[in-house]
Amino acid sequence: MFVNLMSSRVRYAETDQMGVVYYGNYPQYFEIGRVEALRSLNLSYKEMEEQGIILPVLKLEVKYVAPATYDDLLEIRTEIREMPSTRITFHHEIRNEAGKLLTIGMVQLVFVDRKRNRPTTAPQYFLDKIKPFLEDSESN
């Protein structure tokens, strides 16, 4: 399993009048986690797009456990648990500074060949970068 942790502070604009994070902002936190997870593997959306691969969201699931509030420092945990094929699934957990679980999410994206506008398999260089992490988890 590949795991990446990163932090993001809740900004005032992300909250409602009660200082609670608006529910629609959680997918943006998932995106922050996803982009930074790929960056930690030396992969980037920008480079994939330049090579003709786009990754639209196919499925999004969110379970709200407890609210995040203004100025909370959030820990965004992003996991890739299985080898991508034409799809890649990211599993997310968001916790506050005290370690309290706030939100669980899953985002599934599909690799699309931009020129043909059709699903395609994950690029080999992408698979090569993630394979060592997934092989380690399978042997445990």
OpenMM code with the backbone's topology and positions (N, CA, C; nanometers):
from openmm import Vec3, app, unit

residues = "MET PHE VAL ASN LEU MET SER SER ARG VAL ARG TYR ALA GLU THR ASP GLN MET GLY VAL VAL TYR TYR GLY ASN TYR PRO GLN TYR PHE GLU ILE GLY ARG VAL GLU ALA LEU ARG SER LEU ASN LEU SER TYR LYS GLU MET GLU GLU GLN GLY ILE ILE LEU PRO VAL LEU LYS LEU GLU VAL LYS TYR VAL ALA PRO ALA THR TYR ASP ASP LEU LEU GLU ILE ARG THR GLU ILE ARG GLU MET PRO SER THR ARG ILE THR PHE HIS HIS GLU ILE ARG ASN GLU ALA GLY LYS LEU LEU THR ILE GLY MET VAL GLN LEU VAL PHE VAL ASP ARG LYS ARG ASN ARG PRO THR THR ALA PRO GLN TYR PHE LEU ASP LYS ILE LYS PRO PHE LEU GLU ASP SER GLU SER ASN".split()
positions = [
    Vec3(0.0851, -0.1175, 0.0000),
    Vec3(0.0000, 0.0000, 0.0000),
    Vec3(0.0893, 0.1233, 0.0000),
    Vec3(0.0534, 0.2207, -0.0801),
    Vec3(0.1228, 0.3492, -0.0827),
    Vec3(0.0473, 0.4454, 0.0077),
    Vec3(0.1188, 0.5152, 0.0965),
    Vec3(0.0575, 0.6103, 0.1892),
    Vec3(0.1332, 0.7417, 0.1830),
    Vec3(0.0591, 0.8506, 0.1784),
    Vec3(0.1180, 0.9843, 0.1853),
    Vec3(0.0404, 1.0662, 0.2883),
    Vec3(0.1140, 1.1404, 0.3710),
    Vec3(0.0533, 1.2297, 0.4694),
    Vec3(0.0944, 1.3719, 0.4386),
    Vec3(0.0002, 1.4625, 0.4508),
    Vec3(0.0316, 1.6044, 0.4353),
    Vec3(-0.0681, 1.6844, 0.5161),
    Vec3(-0.0349, 1.8105, 0.5405),
    Vec3(-0.1197, 1.8961, 0.6236),
    Vec3(-0.1723, 2.0143, 0.5446),
    Vec3(-0.2877, 2.0625, 0.5880),
    Vec3(-0.3473, 2.1829, 0.5304),
    Vec3(-0.4293, 2.2512, 0.6397),
    Vec3(-0.4156, 2.3809, 0.6512),
    Vec3(-0.4896, 2.4548, 0.7526),
    Vec3(-0.6224, 2.5032, 0.6940),
    Vec3(-0.7286, 2.4920, 0.7735),
    Vec3(-0.8610, 2.5380, 0.7307),
    Vec3(-0.8598, 2.6904, 0.7229),
    Vec3(-0.8956, 2.7424, 0.6072),
    Vec3(-0.9035, 2.8866, 0.5857),
    Vec3(-1.0457, 2.9353, 0.6135),
    Vec3(-1.0561, 3.0595, 0.6504),
    Vec3(-1.1855, 3.1181, 0.6853),
    Vec3(-1.2874, 3.1021, 0.5723),
    Vec3(-1.2428, 3.1207, 0.4490),
    Vec3(-1.3328, 3.1126, 0.3333),
    Vec3(-1.3916, 2.9730, 0.3139),
    Vec3(-1.3349, 2.8719, 0.3780),
    Vec3(-1.3829, 2.7345, 0.3641),
    Vec3(-1.4914, 2.6995, 0.4657),
    Vec3(-1.5244, 2.7951, 0.5525),
    Vec3(-1.6187, 2.7672, 0.6602),
    Vec3(-1.7512, 2.8401, 0.6404),
    Vec3(-1.8515, 2.7951, 0.7151),
    Vec3(-1.9808, 2.8623, 0.7147),
    Vec3(-1.9848, 2.9638, 0.8289),
    Vec3(-2.1005, 3.0201, 0.8552),
    Vec3(-2.1115, 3.1231, 0.9590),
    Vec3(-2.0823, 3.0712, 1.0993),
    Vec3(-2.0861, 2.9403, 1.1167),
    Vec3(-2.0572, 2.8810, 1.2479),
    Vec3(-1.9101, 2.8426, 1.2620),
    Vec3(-1.8292, 2.8718, 1.1589),
    Vec3(-1.6877, 2.8377, 1.1644),
    Vec3(-1.6589, 2.6927, 1.1320),
    Vec3(-1.7577, 2.6211, 1.0798),
    Vec3(-1.7449, 2.4799, 1.0447),
    Vec3(-1.7171, 2.4691, 0.8943),
    Vec3(-1.6270, 2.3787, 0.8581),
    Vec3(-1.5949, 2.3600, 0.7164),
    Vec3(-1.7203, 2.3173, 0.6411),
    Vec3(-1.7494, 2.3884, 0.5343),
    Vec3(-1.8621, 2.3573, 0.4460),
    Vec3(-1.8376, 2.2206, 0.3825),
    Vec3(-1.9401, 2.1368, 0.3814),
    Vec3(-1.9249, 1.9972, 0.3374),
    Vec3(-1.8693, 1.9836, 0.1962),
    Vec3(-1.8986, 2.0783, 0.1093),
    Vec3(-1.8519, 2.0718, -0.0290),
    Vec3(-1.7029, 2.0955, -0.0452),
    Vec3(-1.6350, 2.1364, 0.0600),
    Vec3(-1.4912, 2.1612, 0.0503),
    Vec3(-1.4066, 2.0352, 0.0696),
    Vec3(-1.4640, 1.9301, 0.1236),
    Vec3(-1.3845, 1.8097, 0.1497),
    Vec3(-1.3268, 1.7469, 0.0224),
    Vec3(-1.4001, 1.7432, -0.0881),
    Vec3(-1.3363, 1.6913, -0.2103),
    Vec3(-1.2124, 1.7714, -0.2519),
    Vec3(-1.2097, 1.9010, -0.2188),
    Vec3(-1.0898, 1.9799, -0.2485),
    Vec3(-0.9728, 1.9354, -0.1606),
    Vec3(-1.0015, 1.9025, -0.0342),
    Vec3(-0.8956, 1.8495, 0.0520),
    Vec3(-0.8454, 1.7158, -0.0025),
    Vec3(-0.9372, 1.6332, -0.0520),
    Vec3(-0.8958, 1.5058, -0.1120),
    Vec3(-0.8047, 1.5321, -0.2323),
    Vec3(-0.8389, 1.6338, -0.3114),
    Vec3(-0.7571, 1.6659, -0.4284),
    Vec3(-0.6174, 1.7116, -0.3858),
    Vec3(-0.6098, 1.7924, -0.2808),
    Vec3(-0.4793, 1.8336, -0.2291),
    Vec3(-0.3980, 1.7098, -0.1922),
    Vec3(-0.4595, 1.6175, -0.1202),
    Vec3(-0.3905, 1.4941, -0.0818),
    Vec3(-0.3472, 1.4119, -0.2015),
    Vec3(-0.4354, 1.4017, -0.2995),
    Vec3(-0.4081, 1.3217, -0.4197),
    Vec3(-0.2919, 1.3803, -0.4989),
    Vec3(-0.2953, 1.5100, -0.5231),
    Vec3(-0.1897, 1.5755, -0.6005),
    Vec3(-0.0555, 1.5636, -0.5290),
    Vec3(-0.0552, 1.5854, -0.3979),
    Vec3(0.0700, 1.5776, -0.3226),
    Vec3(0.1199, 1.4337, -0.3113),
    Vec3(0.0286, 1.3368, -0.3057),
    Vec3(0.0696, 1.1962, -0.3046),
    Vec3(0.1421, 1.1621, -0.4350),
    Vec3(0.0857, 1.2037, -0.5466),
    Vec3(0.1503, 1.1774, -0.6758),
    Vec3(0.2832, 1.2523, -0.6846),
    Vec3(0.2847, 1.3765, -0.6367),
    Vec3(0.4085, 1.4552, -0.6391),
    Vec3(0.5185, 1.3844, -0.5584),
    Vec3(0.4817, 1.3213, -0.4472),
    Vec3(0.5810, 1.2507, -0.3651),
    Vec3(0.6405, 1.1314, -0.4396),
    Vec3(0.5701, 1.0840, -0.5411),
    Vec3(0.6196, 0.9751, -0.6263),
    Vec3(0.6913, 1.0286, -0.7502),
    Vec3(0.7088, 1.1606, -0.7537),
    Vec3(0.7681, 1.2277, -0.8695),
    Vec3(0.6809, 1.2121, -0.9941),
    Vec3(0.5494, 1.2160, -0.9712),
    Vec3(0.4505, 1.2144, -1.0794),
    Vec3(0.3706, 1.3434, -1.0690),
    Vec3(0.3267, 1.3950, -1.1830),
    Vec3(0.2441, 1.5155, -1.1757),
    Vec3(0.1327, 1.5109, -1.2801),
    Vec3(0.0198, 1.5690, -1.2393),
    Vec3(-0.0919, 1.5816, -1.3325),
    Vec3(-0.0482, 1.6594, -1.4556),
    Vec3(0.0249, 1.7664, -1.4332),
    Vec3(0.0668, 1.8526, -1.5440),
    Vec3(0.1443, 1.7734, -1.6491),
    Vec3(0.2404, 1.6919, -1.6041),
    Vec3(0.3195, 1.6129, -1.6992),
    Vec3(0.2336, 1.5100, -1.7710),
    Vec3(0.1408, 1.4466, -1.6985),
    Vec3(0.0528, 1.3493, -1.7635),
    Vec3(-0.0324, 1.4180, -1.8701),
    Vec3(-0.0853, 1.5357, -1.8360),
    Vec3(-0.1670, 1.6099, -1.9324),
    Vec3(-0.0849, 1.6496, -2.0543),
    Vec3(0.0398, 1.6894, -2.0323),
    Vec3(0.1277, 1.7241, -2.1451),
    Vec3(0.1533, 1.6038, -2.2345),
    Vec3(0.1443, 1.4833, -2.1774),
    Vec3(0.1640, 1.3611, -2.2551),
    Vec3(0.0314, 1.3033, -2.3072),
    Vec3(-0.0778, 1.3796, -2.2892),
    Vec3(-0.2052, 1.3393, -2.3469),
    Vec3(-0.2943, 1.2539, -2.2596),
    Vec3(-0.2641, 1.2439, -2.1298),
    Vec3(-0.3464, 1.1650, -2.0378),
    Vec3(-0.4150, 1.2596, -1.9395),
    Vec3(-0.5466, 1.2471, -1.9285),
    Vec3(-0.6205, 1.3236, -1.8284),
    Vec3(-0.6857, 1.2249, -1.7314),
    Vec3(-0.7202, 1.2753, -1.6121),
    Vec3(-0.7743, 1.1887, -1.5072),
    Vec3(-0.9041, 1.2476, -1.4507),
    Vec3(-1.0153, 1.2338, -1.5218),
    Vec3(-1.1407, 1.2825, -1.4650),
    Vec3(-1.1906, 1.1913, -1.3525),
    Vec3(-1.2645, 1.2518, -1.2608),
    Vec3(-1.3213, 1.1777, -1.1492),
    Vec3(-1.4384, 1.0936, -1.1989),
    Vec3(-1.4371, 0.9673, -1.1610),
    Vec3(-1.5432, 0.8746, -1.1973),
    Vec3(-1.6395, 0.8545, -1.0805),
    Vec3(-1.5833, 0.8505, -0.9584),
    Vec3(-1.6656, 0.8234, -0.8405),
    Vec3(-1.6076, 0.8982, -0.7211),
    Vec3(-1.6971, 0.9491, -0.6371),
    Vec3(-1.6578, 1.0178, -0.5146),
    Vec3(-1.7491, 0.9733, -0.4025),
    Vec3(-1.6887, 0.9312, -0.2914),
    Vec3(-1.7655, 0.8944, -0.1721),
    Vec3(-1.7080, 0.9701, -0.0540),
    Vec3(-1.7959, 1.0230, 0.0308),
    Vec3(-1.7527, 1.0961, 0.1493),
    Vec3(-1.8374, 1.0521, 0.2680),
    Vec3(-1.7711, 1.0255, 0.3794),
    Vec3(-1.8413, 0.9990, 0.5044),
    Vec3(-1.7921, 1.1029, 0.6048),
    Vec3(-1.8860, 1.1838, 0.6514),
    Vec3(-1.8544, 1.2888, 0.7480),
    Vec3(-1.8694, 1.2314, 0.8881),
    Vec3(-1.7616, 1.2351, 0.9662),
    Vec3(-1.7610, 1.1770, 1.0996),
    Vec3(-1.7743, 1.2861, 1.2056),
    Vec3(-1.6962, 1.3931, 1.1909),
    Vec3(-1.6984, 1.5055, 1.2847),
    Vec3(-1.6574, 1.6305, 1.2072),
    Vec3(-1.6980, 1.7477, 1.2534),
    Vec3(-1.6673, 1.8690, 1.1766),
    Vec3(-1.5241, 1.9183, 1.1955),
    Vec3(-1.4696, 1.9719, 1.0894),
    Vec3(-1.3458, 2.0497, 1.0969),
    Vec3(-1.3890, 2.1950, 1.1131),
    Vec3(-1.3070, 2.2735, 1.1805),
    Vec3(-1.3433, 2.4128, 1.2059),
    Vec3(-1.2310, 2.5063, 1.1631),
    Vec3(-1.2658, 2.6333, 1.1576),
    Vec3(-1.1715, 2.7364, 1.1162),
    Vec3(-1.0396, 2.7251, 1.1926),
    Vec3(-0.9301, 2.7313, 1.1196),
    Vec3(-0.7924, 2.7312, 1.1684),
    Vec3(-0.7432, 2.5946, 1.2147),
    Vec3(-0.8245, 2.4891, 1.2041),
    Vec3(-0.7751, 2.3546, 1.2333),
    Vec3(-0.6611, 2.3201, 1.1370),
    Vec3(-0.5604, 2.2540, 1.1889),
    Vec3(-0.4569, 2.1985, 1.1033),
    Vec3(-0.4991, 2.0555, 1.0731),
    Vec3(-0.5310, 2.0300, 0.9475),
    Vec3(-0.5814, 1.8994, 0.9063),
    Vec3(-0.4673, 1.8122, 0.8566),
    Vec3(-0.4697, 1.6850, 0.8939),
    Vec3(-0.3792, 1.5873, 0.8362),
    Vec3(-0.4589, 1.5091, 0.7329),
    Vec3(-0.4118, 1.5121, 0.6099),
    Vec3(-0.4783, 1.4420, 0.5003),
    Vec3(-0.3953, 1.3185, 0.4670),
    Vec3(-0.4533, 1.2030, 0.4912),
    Vec3(-0.3868, 1.0751, 0.4620),
    Vec3(-0.4449, 1.0238, 0.3309),
    Vec3(-0.3570, 0.9925, 0.2388),
    Vec3(-0.3980, 0.9434, 0.1078),
    Vec3(-0.3325, 0.8084, 0.0839),
    Vec3(-0.4127, 0.7108, 0.0464),
    Vec3(-0.3621, 0.5757, 0.0214),
    Vec3(-0.4009, 0.5294, -0.1186),
    Vec3(-0.3104, 0.4558, -0.1793),
    Vec3(-0.3406, 0.3792, -0.3004),
    Vec3(-0.3194, 0.2348, -0.2590),
    Vec3(-0.4250, 0.1565, -0.2647),
    Vec3(-0.4201, 0.0199, -0.2108),
    Vec3(-0.4042, -0.0881, -0.3159),
    Vec3(-0.4356, -0.0541, -0.4417),
    Vec3(-0.4231, -0.1545, -0.5461),
    Vec3(-0.3648, -0.0919, -0.6723),
    Vec3(-0.3031, -0.1784, -0.7516),
    Vec3(-0.2380, -0.1335, -0.8740),
    Vec3(-0.3413, -0.0754, -0.9695),
    Vec3(-0.3163, 0.0446, -1.0214),
    Vec3(-0.4094, 0.1034, -1.1185),
    Vec3(-0.4113, 0.0240, -1.2495),
    Vec3(-0.5226, 0.0344, -1.3182),
    Vec3(-0.5336, -0.0221, -1.4531),
    Vec3(-0.5836, 0.0927, -1.5412),
    Vec3(-0.7101, 0.0893, -1.5792),
    Vec3(-0.7678, 0.2070, -1.6452),
    Vec3(-0.8219, 0.3035, -1.5408),
    Vec3(-0.8315, 0.2570, -1.4177),
    Vec3(-0.8804, 0.3389, -1.3066),
    Vec3(-0.7780, 0.3392, -1.1944),
    Vec3(-0.7824, 0.4435, -1.1155),
    Vec3(-0.7013, 0.4510, -0.9953),
    Vec3(-0.7911, 0.4993, -0.8822),
    Vec3(-0.7794, 0.4342, -0.7678),
    Vec3(-0.8633, 0.4668, -0.6531),
    Vec3(-0.7765, 0.5190, -0.5393),
    Vec3(-0.8142, 0.6360, -0.4889),
    Vec3(-0.7473, 0.6981, -0.3753),
    Vec3(-0.8400, 0.6896, -0.2551),
    Vec3(-0.7861, 0.6452, -0.1420),
    Vec3(-0.8606, 0.6397, -0.0164),
    Vec3(-0.8053, 0.7493, 0.0739),
    Vec3(-0.8945, 0.8254, 0.1355),
    Vec3(-0.8528, 0.9403, 0.2155),
    Vec3(-0.9105, 0.9342, 0.3563),
    Vec3(-0.8318, 0.9841, 0.4508),
    Vec3(-0.8790, 1.0110, 0.5866),
    Vec3(-0.8311, 1.1507, 0.6222),
    Vec3(-0.9181, 1.2266, 0.6847),
    Vec3(-0.8801, 1.3582, 0.7335),
    Vec3(-0.8978, 1.3578, 0.8845),
    Vec3(-0.7911, 1.4007, 0.9536),
    Vec3(-0.7915, 1.4094, 1.0996),
    Vec3(-0.7504, 1.5498, 1.1413),
    Vec3(-0.7896, 1.5887, 1.2633),
    Vec3(-0.7460, 1.7175, 1.3151),
    Vec3(-0.6136, 1.7011, 1.3902),
    Vec3(-0.5634, 1.8104, 1.4477),
    Vec3(-0.4341, 1.8071, 1.5174),
    Vec3(-0.4323, 1.7092, 1.6334),
    Vec3(-0.5468, 1.6873, 1.6953),
    Vec3(-0.5554, 1.5935, 1.8074),
    Vec3(-0.5621, 1.4485, 1.7599),
    Vec3(-0.5671, 1.4269, 1.6282),
    Vec3(-0.5742, 1.2920, 1.5732),
    Vec3(-0.7157, 1.2386, 1.5590),
    Vec3(-0.8148, 1.3237, 1.5864),
    Vec3(-0.9547, 1.2804, 1.5760),
    Vec3(-0.9944, 1.2663, 1.4289),
    Vec3(-1.0524, 1.1516, 1.3951),
    Vec3(-1.0995, 1.1272, 1.2592),
    Vec3(-1.2187, 1.2173, 1.2290),
    Vec3(-1.2094, 1.2930, 1.1202),
    Vec3(-1.3155, 1.3858, 1.0809),
    Vec3(-1.3926, 1.3376, 0.9578),
    Vec3(-1.3200, 1.2863, 0.8611),
    Vec3(-1.3819, 1.2520, 0.7332),
    Vec3(-1.3085, 1.1353, 0.6689),
    Vec3(-1.3858, 1.0482, 0.6034),
    Vec3(-1.3307, 0.9378, 0.5246),
    Vec3(-1.3801, 0.9568, 0.3822),
    Vec3(-1.2919, 0.9348, 0.2855),
    Vec3(-1.3343, 0.9522, 0.1470),
    Vec3(-1.2676, 0.8551, 0.0530),
    Vec3(-1.3282, 0.8395, -0.0619),
    Vec3(-1.2733, 0.7588, -0.1695),
    Vec3(-1.3001, 0.8330, -0.2992),
    Vec3(-1.1953, 0.8444, -0.3801),
    Vec3(-1.2084, 0.9084, -0.5107),
    Vec3(-1.1494, 0.8139, -0.6141),
    Vec3(-1.2290, 0.7827, -0.7151),
    Vec3(-1.1825, 0.6966, -0.8236),
    Vec3(-1.1762, 0.7806, -0.9506),
    Vec3(-1.0612, 0.7730, -1.0183),
    Vec3(-1.0407, 0.8462, -1.1422),
    Vec3(-1.0145, 0.7466, -1.2538),
    Vec3(-1.0360, 0.7914, -1.3750),
    Vec3(-1.0124, 0.7053, -1.4905),
    Vec3(-0.9075, 0.7718, -1.5796),
    Vec3(-0.8125, 0.6917, -1.6271),
    Vec3(-0.7122, 0.7406, -1.7207),
    Vec3(-0.7797, 0.7542, -1.8578),
    Vec3(-0.7703, 0.8718, -1.9169),
    Vec3(-0.8341, 0.8974, -2.0459),
    Vec3(-0.7304, 0.9517, -2.1438),
    Vec3(-0.7285, 0.8930, -2.2634),
    Vec3(-0.6459, 0.9429, -2.3732),
    Vec3(-0.7152, 1.0683, -2.4269),
    Vec3(-0.6522, 1.1815, -2.4097),
    Vec3(-0.7140, 1.3098, -2.4454),
    Vec3(-0.7489, 1.3179, -2.5947),
    Vec3(-0.6629, 1.2672, -2.6811),
    Vec3(-0.6884, 1.2767, -2.8257),
    Vec3(-0.8103, 1.1952, -2.8673),
    Vec3(-0.8221, 1.0756, -2.8138),
    Vec3(-0.9336, 0.9883, -2.8510),
    Vec3(-1.0554, 1.0083, -2.7626),
    Vec3(-1.0342, 1.0737, -2.6472),
    Vec3(-1.1399, 1.0928, -2.5485),
    Vec3(-1.2006, 0.9587, -2.5063),
    Vec3(-1.1111, 0.8621, -2.4841),
    Vec3(-1.1509, 0.7258, -2.4458),
    Vec3(-1.0644, 0.6788, -2.3289),
    Vec3(-1.1182, 0.5928, -2.2434),
    Vec3(-1.0361, 0.5352, -2.1363),
    Vec3(-0.9155, 0.4614, -2.1934),
    Vec3(-0.8080, 0.4640, -2.1163),
    Vec3(-0.6849, 0.3972, -2.1565),
    Vec3(-0.6184, 0.3403, -2.0311),
    Vec3(-0.5224, 0.2543, -2.0483),
    Vec3(-0.4519, 0.2003, -1.9320),
    Vec3(-0.3565, 0.3056, -1.8757),
    Vec3(-0.3246, 0.2899, -1.7504),
    Vec3(-0.2292, 0.3805, -1.6868),
    Vec3(-0.0965, 0.3734, -1.7610),
    Vec3(-0.0311, 0.4875, -1.7788),
    Vec3(0.0990, 0.4861, -1.8474),
    Vec3(0.2003, 0.3990, -1.7719),
    Vec3(0.2868, 0.3345, -1.8456),
    Vec3(0.3837, 0.2429, -1.7849),
    Vec3(0.4736, 0.3140, -1.6831),
    Vec3(0.5163, 0.4376, -1.7145),
    Vec3(0.6022, 0.5096, -1.6199),
    Vec3(0.5299, 0.5332, -1.4872),
    Vec3(0.3986, 0.5513, -1.4926),
    Vec3(0.3166, 0.5696, -1.3728),
    Vec3(0.3162, 0.4408, -1.2908),
    Vec3(0.2908, 0.3297, -1.3591),
    Vec3(0.2876, 0.1990, -1.2934),
    Vec3(0.4235, 0.1643, -1.2326),
    Vec3(0.5303, 0.1976, -1.3039),
    Vec3(0.6655, 0.1690, -1.2549),
    Vec3(0.6942, 0.2429, -1.1238),
    Vec3(0.6433, 0.3643, -1.1099),
    Vec3(0.6679, 0.4448, -0.9892),
    Vec3(0.5929, 0.3891, -0.8680),
    Vec3(0.4739, 0.3371, -0.8899),
    Vec3(0.3913, 0.2948, -0.7768),
    Vec3(0.4082, 0.1465, -0.7424),
    Vec3(0.4524, 0.0684, -0.8387),
    Vec3(0.4627, -0.0764, -0.8205),
    Vec3(0.5417, -0.1188, -0.6966),
    Vec3(0.6578, -0.0595, -0.6670),
    Vec3(0.7330, -0.1040, -0.5484),
    Vec3(0.6545, -0.0923, -0.4173),
    Vec3(0.5724, 0.0077, -0.4052),
    Vec3(0.4932, 0.0263, -0.2831),
    Vec3(0.3829, -0.0783, -0.2707),
    Vec3(0.3242, -0.1133, -0.3816),
    Vec3(0.2146, -0.2099, -0.3794),
    Vec3(0.2662, -0.3528, -0.3670),
    Vec3(0.3840, -0.3812, -0.4207),
    Vec3(0.4432, -0.5141, -0.4047),
    Vec3(0.4787, -0.5385, -0.2600),
    Vec3(0.5318, -0.4364, -0.1909),
    Vec3(0.5663, -0.4506, -0.0496),
    Vec3(0.4460, -0.4873, 0.0347),
    Vec3(0.3311, -0.4257, 0.0078),
    Vec3(0.2121, -0.4521, 0.0883),
    Vec3(0.1535, -0.5891, 0.0574),
    Vec3(0.1716, -0.6378, -0.0627),
    Vec3(0.1198, -0.7706, -0.0964),
    Vec3(0.1990, -0.8821, -0.0303),
    Vec3(0.3265, -0.8586, -0.0024),
    Vec3(0.4103, -0.9627, 0.0573),
    Vec3(0.3920, -0.9723, 0.2083),
    Vec3(0.3272, -0.8728, 0.2705),
    Vec3(0.3051, -0.8744, 0.4167),
    Vec3(0.1827, -0.9526, 0.4540),
] * unit.nanometer
topology = app.Topology()
chain = topology.addChain("A")
for resn in residues:
    res = topology.addResidue(resn, chain)
    for name in ("N", "CA", "C"):
        topology.addAtom(name, app.Element.getBySymbol(name[0]), res)
